[in-house]
Amino acid sequence: MSLVAIVLIGSCFFIRLIPRIILKDLLVSDTYYHLFIARKIRDNGHRRLDTVDNFVIQNVQTYPYFFHWLLSFLSTQSLRKFERVCGALFDTILAVIVYFTAKYFQSQWDVARLSMLPELVLLFFTVSPVMLRTGDGPRCYNCNPRIFGSILFQLTLLFVFIYLQQGDWWLLMVSMVLGGLIFISVIFGIQSIIFFSLFLAVSYSPVFLSVLGGSFICAMVFSRGWSLTIIKGIFKHLVF
């Protein structure tokens, strides 16, 4: 990793952290929900919730729960502190993955013959307004599973592309496991892996259909069948 990349990665973290250093208690509705569900899972002995009795309307919990389950191992005080840095931390991890993804593609295809291509991609990721947006759906300033899901999604695609170049079956298995975690982690991640797998299967390689199917099977194993309920919930929400 070059010195420029290290500086950019450090900048990526602090650009996303500074607003929450100034505004420590800037919580939004999404964040309240995620922290609430994490606490309920903790109170339930770190077991997934079928329903939450605090809501006025009787409900079935169809939101992917893996991110909340991980948060449930933090105490309430630790969780409030982690909430302020979690977006910056996860987005910086994603920046590192993006950088090495660009380096891999450069080594395979000599993209544009730019020696600083990975650093350029990292720069765009670090300062792009799309990455730093607020408003509808907080991205990197609050605790939410979207960036966590983006990490899983980026790694899933990367392992598939490396598999297609090298042919090692364990790479395909890793991508399916990571894809399975997407199915139990974040709604937008589920929608993304379905859409892009179908698109890439048609435009690049049918292997992506195998990854999609294998990911769902892994998710069914991880969740003991609850992934099907999650998918039904997403479909009903889209219809609504």
Secondary structure as the mmCIF struct_conf table of DSSP 4:
data_model
#
loop_
_struct_conf.conf_type_id
_struct_conf.id
_struct_conf.beg_label_comp_id
_struct_conf.beg_label_asym_id
_struct_conf.beg_label_seq_id
_struct_conf.end_label_comp_id
_struct_conf.end_label_asym_id
_struct_conf.end_label_seq_id
HELX_RH_AL_P HELX_RH_AL_P1 LEU A 3 ILE A 22
BEND BEND1 LEU A 23 LEU A 23
TURN_TY1_P TURN_TY1_P1 LYS A 24 ASP A 25
HELX_RH_AL_P HELX_RH_AL_P2 SER A 29 ASP A 43
TURN_TY1_P TURN_TY1_P2 ASN A 44 GLY A 45
BEND BEND2 HIS A 46 HIS A 46
BEND BEND3 ASP A 50 ASP A 50
TURN_TY1_P TURN_TY1_P3 ASP A 53 ASN A 54
BEND BEND4 PHE A 55 ILE A 57
BEND BEND5 TYR A 63 TYR A 63
HELX_RH_AL_P HELX_RH_AL_P3 PHE A 66 LEU A 71
TURN_TY1_P TURN_TY1_P4 SER A 72 PHE A 73
BEND BEND6 LEU A 74 LEU A 74
HELX_RH_AL_P HELX_RH_AL_P4 THR A 76 TRP A 109
HELX_RH_3T_P HELX_RH_3T_P1 VAL A 111 ARG A 113
TURN_TY1_P TURN_TY1_P5 SER A 115 MET A 116
HELX_RH_AL_P HELX_RH_AL_P5 LEU A 117 VAL A 127
TURN_TY1_P TURN_TY1_P6 PRO A 129 LEU A 132
BEND BEND7 GLY A 135 GLY A 137
BEND BEND8 CYS A 140 ASN A 142
HELX_RH_AL_P HELX_RH_AL_P6 PRO A 145 GLN A 166
HELX_RH_AL_P HELX_RH_AL_P7 TRP A 169 PHE A 183
TURN_TY1_P TURN_TY1_P7 ILE A 184 SER A 185
HELX_RH_AL_P HELX_RH_AL_P8 ILE A 187 SER A 203
TURN_TY1_P TURN_TY1_P8 TYR A 204 TYR A 204
TURN_TY1_P TURN_TY1_P9 PRO A 206 PRO A 206
HELX_RH_AL_P HELX_RH_AL_P9 VAL A 207 SER A 223
TURN_TY1_P TURN_TY1_P10 ARG A 224 GLY A 225
HELX_RH_AL_P HELX_RH_AL_P10 TRP A 226 VAL A 239
#
